[in-house]
Amino acid sequence: LCAMAAQTRIAGILLMPWLATSVESSASNSTPSLRGLLNASFAQVSSMGPPAKALDYKGIAWSPISVEGTREMHVFAIGDWGGMDGSLIPPGGRHRIIAYEGGHTPGPHVFPRTRWNKPHSELLCSHDEFVDCFNTNGQTCPSGCGFVVGVDTQPQLLVADALKARAAEKRPDYILNVGDNFYWGGIEEDCGAAMHSITATARHQFDQIFEGVYSGPGLDGKPWLSVLGNHDWGGRVFNNGWDQQIAYTWSSSRWRLPAPYWSQHVDYPSLGFSIDFLMTDS
């Protein structure tokens, strides 16, 4: 049952800004507004524990966020960010997710993809050639691979460092996370685990790929409003541990992914507007 909801999909987030005047004018309309429908469930959400099944809360409106002040507001967005956790020993006889020598060490690692020219008409670097680049630290590496030690070897960490530096300066109020959180195929176990706890596999991957990477001033304690991407379902399959990413919502102070599709209302009362984010993996 945990795999029934999956289809070929692209992750995304829809957002709907609500001007205060629009909200007030809709109050006298007999047709229920979207905001009214969302508000109806706000009071229930705060007391809810994890769902019995991963899809039980689909379509839920999560408890609203209120951002006070009249300063310039900042929101960060990130996607396709999660590397491979080669230090994980997956359960059930699964292969470790290691693509090259040294890929077994802690922290996020890379899957060396083929590289093509811009029109995608000429293969510049095959997967095997790219793996050789990693294995030899660039010593045996075709020029078409464009391999750069310190860049190709740690892209998630470089982006995270830039994100942390910017966050310390701009202090975002929350993060929009548009999916593909764990490569290559999401949480490396079958879906169907109990939703009231986090498995050792999921905990290991969250610690190595998320918690140990995205922290610091401006990021600590900030909600990550998240959706699943195709890699989170399993990449080419859809029965990996995607449900544990939903369950992690109740084991984290900042990870927010209560269902495959859900909504988040954000108020800016001092600035006179609000936003409804419709989180959907389309």
Summary of the structure (lengths in Angstrom):
residues: 282
radius of gyration: 20.8
end to end distance: 19.4
largest distance: 70.8
contacts: 853
relative contact order: 0.23
helix: 26%
strand: 20%
